[in-house]
């Protein structure tokens, strides 16, 4: 498992832990509330850390995370964040319809390749992680090395 | 003994509500987080600068009420969130229980998706806390 895959696995685990914390029996809602809040904080901090790290990788133009098409975390060099959000929303919706017709299962990633740049969108828990780079960059290779 | 327990429960519920508001304040760009009751009075607030709490409370209730009526006019049923996009930032308001509303004021540089995500995830817990609080 290369660097980015291990980071994604860690993020997915934190998202799962957060979801689990919401399903704990709520006999003491005050304690449960604190647990849920802390788990969400851990997840969100991990998302921001990963976005920051990916945004600094050589060959990667920008990285951001979206929820329902709205910006949630972004690397320093993120241009056109609203356009990215709209693209994420449209792409995910179209892909979900296609996936249902073709029996693909839940969408894990979508890649749009243009003549000059490309965008990869990856589902992580309730979020979509968006990575953009020039077309000729091999994303798997670029993301394989620890930052 | 049971009376003492009752008071402690109310106190800890209220303390947890303040903790939730403080947590919202730690989100980038958020400058105030408040709970407003059905009459427009602020019952809990966390803020990083002086703001007119009476004005915030009343205006949040008015804006939310107007948005909710608009939603009903177009057949959208209940309103889950109202987002006011202003020149210098956003005001987001979300219903909790019994007419109480959670309102968050942000600067322009706030990440709207982040604030909205926090609100959406916070509301189910706040609803339980309020049910607990109001039933004691």
Interface residues (C-beta under 8 A of the other chain):
Chain A: X22 X26 X29 X30 X32 X33 X34 X36 X37 X40 X41 X44 X65 X66 X67 X68 X69 X70 X71 X72 X73 X74 X85 X126
Chain B: X12 X13 X15 X16 X19 X20 X23 X111 X112 X113 X114 X116 X117 X118 X121 X124 X125 X128 X129 X132
